[in-house]
Amino acid sequence: MKSWQLVRLVAGLFILASLAMGIEGSPVFVSPWWLAFTAFVGANLLQSALTRWCLMETILRKLGLEPGC
């Protein structure tokens, strides 16, 4: 798996998990503050789309994952 694929996979999992823990009707509800984490991930995705730079992808590349296209 290439670094950009792993970044998107992890971002998607973080968004789904934080929504599940932040929405009151969910069986795994913890606190509505988890929705702030959803917004944080979304803001980072927006920032990386505009600047073409993502800290997580940089870290994954240094750990040895292929950058890919």
N, CA, C and O of each residue as an XYZ file, in Angstrom:
276
protein
N       0.853     -1.175      0.000
C       0.000      0.000      0.000
C       0.897      1.236      0.000
O       1.907      1.277      0.704
N       0.540      2.202     -0.760
C       1.322      3.438     -0.866
C       0.898      4.416      0.233
O      -0.196      4.302      0.786
N       1.777      5.383      0.543
C       1.521      6.292      1.668
C       0.238      7.094      1.479
O      -0.512      7.280      2.438
N      -0.034      7.575      0.261
C      -1.241      8.381      0.053
C      -2.506      7.543      0.255
O      -3.533      8.070      0.682
N      -2.440      6.245     -0.046
C      -3.598      5.372      0.164
C      -3.839      5.154      1.655
O      -4.979      5.167      2.117
N      -2.752      4.951      2.403
C      -2.884      4.739      3.847
C      -3.404      5.993      4.542
O      -4.196      5.896      5.479
N      -2.970      7.160      4.096
C      -3.463      8.421      4.675
C      -4.974      8.514      4.505
O      -5.685      8.843      5.455
N      -5.463      8.230      3.318
C      -6.904      8.323      3.069
C      -7.681      7.245      3.820
O      -8.793      7.491      4.288
N      -7.099      6.052      3.936
C      -7.742      4.979      4.699
C      -7.881      5.365      6.165
O      -8.954      5.223      6.751
N      -6.794      5.853      6.755
C      -6.816      6.242      8.169
C      -7.756      7.425      8.388
O      -8.496      7.448      9.371
N      -7.737      8.406      7.488
C      -8.638      9.556      7.619
C     -10.091      9.102      7.576
O     -10.904      9.569      8.374
N     -10.427      8.212      6.669
C     -11.792      7.695      6.587
C     -12.197      6.947      7.845
O     -13.312      7.113      8.339
N     -11.291      6.120      8.367
C     -11.586      5.385      9.606
C     -11.756      6.348     10.790
O     -12.655      6.172     11.612
N     -10.886      7.368     10.870
C     -11.003      8.356     11.952
C     -12.334      9.090     11.876
O     -12.982      9.302     12.901
N     -12.748      9.479     10.685
C     -14.004     10.200     10.532
C     -15.185      9.329     10.939
O     -16.055      9.768     11.691
N     -15.216      8.091     10.441
C     -16.336      7.198     10.790
C     -16.363      6.881     12.283
O     -17.430      6.866     12.896
N     -15.199      6.629     12.867
C     -15.148      6.310     14.303
C     -15.564      7.509     15.150
O     -16.320      7.356     16.110
N     -15.077      8.701     14.803
C     -15.429      9.872     15.607
C     -16.898     10.247     15.445
O     -17.513     10.749     16.385
N     -17.466     10.011     14.266
C     -18.910     10.233     14.108
C     -19.701      9.253     14.970
O     -20.677      9.629     15.620
N     -19.269      7.997     14.967
C     -19.965      6.989     15.778
C     -19.912      7.341     17.267
O     -20.879      7.115     17.995
N     -18.783      7.895     17.719
C     -18.648      8.230     19.136
C     -19.212      9.603     19.475
O     -19.333      9.942     20.652
N     -19.566     10.411     18.453
C     -20.037     11.758     18.729
C     -21.514     11.995     18.513
O     -22.037     13.038     18.905
N     -22.209     11.033     17.887
C     -23.638     11.198     17.623
C     -24.431     10.453     18.694
O     -24.206      9.266     18.930
N     -25.350     11.150     19.332
C     -26.045     10.606     20.503
C     -26.824      9.330     20.245
O     -26.960      8.518     21.160
N     -27.338      9.116     19.054
C     -28.114      7.915     18.778
C     -27.272      6.670     18.556
O     -27.807      5.567     18.441
N     -25.964      6.840     18.496
C     -25.064      5.726     18.219
C     -24.924      4.814     19.441
O     -24.929      5.292     20.575
N     -24.799      3.504     19.212
C     -24.613      2.593     20.358
C     -23.246      2.742     21.029
O     -23.054      2.249     22.141
N     -22.306      3.404     20.384
C     -20.981      3.603     20.979
C     -20.743      5.076     21.336
O     -19.599      5.521     21.422
N     -21.828      5.821     21.541
C     -21.732      7.248     21.868
C     -20.904      7.452     23.125
O     -21.092      6.759     24.125
N     -19.977      8.416     23.065
C     -19.149      8.773     24.206
C     -19.417     10.223     24.605
O     -19.781     10.509     25.746
N     -19.230     11.136     23.644
C     -19.395     12.563     23.909
C     -19.564     13.297     22.586
O     -18.974     12.900     21.581
N     -20.360     14.358     22.570
C     -20.478     15.132     21.333
C     -19.166     15.826     20.952
O     -19.030     16.288     19.819
N     -18.207     15.909     21.864
C     -16.918     16.519     21.562
C     -16.124     15.722     20.535
O     -15.172     16.247     19.957
N     -16.493     14.469     20.294
C     -15.826     13.683     19.249
C     -16.074     14.283     17.873
O     -15.304     14.034     16.945
N     -17.132     15.067     17.726
C     -17.398     15.720     16.447
C     -16.341     16.775     16.134
O     -16.128     17.109     14.969
N     -15.681     17.302     17.158
C     -14.573     18.236     16.936
C     -13.410     17.509     16.265
O     -12.710     18.093     15.437
N     -13.200     16.253     16.611
C     -12.150     15.462     15.962
C     -12.498     15.233     14.492
O     -11.617     15.264     13.633
N     -13.774     15.005     14.201
C     -14.221     14.865     12.817
C     -13.888     16.138     12.034
O     -13.385     16.066     10.913
N     -14.169     17.296     12.622
C     -13.868     18.572     11.972
C     -12.363     18.756     11.789
O     -11.929     19.293     10.770
N     -11.570     18.322     12.753
C     -10.115     18.424     12.657
C      -9.577     17.597     11.486
O      -8.734     18.070     10.724
N     -10.057     16.381     11.348
C      -9.622     15.525     10.239
C     -10.051     16.140      8.908
O      -9.267     16.178      7.959
N     -11.277     16.617      8.839
C     -11.755     17.256      7.617
C     -10.940     18.485      7.255
O     -10.631     18.700      6.083
N     -10.587     19.299      8.251
C      -9.772     20.488      8.003
C      -8.379     20.107      7.497
O      -7.824     20.780      6.629
N      -7.824     19.036      8.038
C      -6.520     18.583      7.568
C      -6.593     18.057      6.137
O      -5.666     18.270      5.356
N      -7.674     17.379      5.788
C      -7.844     16.926      4.411
C      -7.956     18.114      3.462
O      -7.376     18.102      2.377
N      -8.693     19.129      3.867
C      -8.824     20.348      3.055
C      -7.474     21.039      2.898
O      -7.103     21.430      1.792
N      -6.747     21.189      3.984
C      -5.433     21.828      3.944
C      -4.493     21.063      3.023
O      -3.769     21.677      2.238
N      -4.488     19.722      3.101
C      -3.571     18.948      2.256
C      -3.966     19.028      0.782
O      -3.103     18.947     -0.093
N      -5.238     19.183      0.504
C      -5.672     19.332     -0.890
C      -5.220     20.670     -1.469
O      -4.873     20.752     -2.647
N      -5.222     21.720     -0.644
C      -4.853     23.046     -1.123
C      -3.341     23.262     -1.181
O      -2.849     23.963     -2.065
N      -2.610     22.667     -0.250
C      -1.168     22.898     -0.176
C      -0.348     21.753     -0.756
O       0.858     21.894     -0.957
N      -0.993     20.621     -1.026
C      -0.321     19.412     -1.520
C       0.745     18.924     -0.544
O       1.757     18.362     -0.965
N       0.526     19.134      0.772
C       1.430     18.657      1.806
C       0.613     18.086      2.955
O      -0.357     18.695      3.406
N       1.016     16.914      3.422
C       0.316     16.255      4.531
C       1.364     15.701      5.486
O       2.218     14.913      5.080
N       1.307     16.103      6.745
C       2.285     15.663      7.735
C       2.275     14.151      7.886
O       3.335     13.529      7.957
N       1.094     13.553      7.936
C       1.028     12.102      8.117
C       1.692     11.368      6.952
O       2.372     10.363      7.157
N       1.498     11.863      5.745
C       2.120     11.234      4.590
C       3.643     11.370      4.650
O       4.361     10.441      4.281
N       4.131     12.502      5.106
C       5.569     12.697      5.272
C       6.134     11.701      6.280
O       7.189     11.108      6.053
N       5.430     11.523      7.387
C       5.874     10.567      8.411
C       5.871      9.149      7.856
O       6.817      8.393      8.076
N       4.807      8.783      7.134
C       4.730      7.432      6.578
C       5.834      7.182      5.558
O       6.362      6.073      5.486
N       6.187      8.173      4.784
C       7.289      8.028      3.818
C       8.608      7.812      4.539
O       9.426      7.004      4.099
N       8.829      8.521      5.642
C      10.060      8.337      6.411
C      10.109      6.961      7.064
O      11.188      6.444      7.354
N       8.937      6.367      7.294
C       8.879      5.014      7.856
C       9.062      3.944      6.781
O       9.128      2.752      7.084
N       9.143      4.384      5.516
C       9.465      3.433      4.459
C       8.364      3.122      3.476
O       8.577      2.308      2.577
N       7.202      3.724      3.598
C       6.138      3.469      2.624
C       6.430      4.188      1.320
O       7.027      5.264      1.322
N       6.015      3.607      0.217
C       6.216      4.212     -1.097
C       5.307      5.420     -1.269
O       4.148      5.389     -0.855
N       5.828      6.495     -1.883
C       4.970      7.664     -2.111
C       3.897      7.423     -3.157
O       2.753      7.827     -2.945
N       4.204      6.799     -4.254
C       3.212      6.543     -5.302
C       2.720      7.804     -5.985
O       3.216      8.900     -5.727
N       1.746      7.637     -6.856
C       1.189      8.766     -7.616
C      -0.265      8.928     -7.297
O      -0.918      9.823     -7.834
